[in-house]
Amino acid sequence: MRRFVRCIPSSDSAFRDAAVAALNALDGKVTADEIEHVLCASLIGRYPQVDVHRQDDLARVVDDEVWYVYRDGRPSREILSEMARLSRSSASADKRSDTREAEAAHRP
């Protein structure tokens, strides 16, 4: 079983590198149940708002252990709802654009 982190924001490569290095430093020294706390403790000095959460078993697609590492704290439900709404809106706009492009390609 592999262990890895998903960092938010994913665009911060220094944060991602720090989280990956912290996880790799554990290298079997702690149990899966301890990783959330130990990762948070190892990153909080550099990232004071860091928050770490293990992926819920219901969300697991493959047999890997995943921890979500939030640089600026875990987003609120309101922010998550807004992000989902924006994502749906963007997907809908992309679909409409693809349809228009396909229709334009078939015009004489």
Order of alpha helices (4+ residues) and beta strands (2+ residues): beta-alpha-alpha-beta-beta-alpha
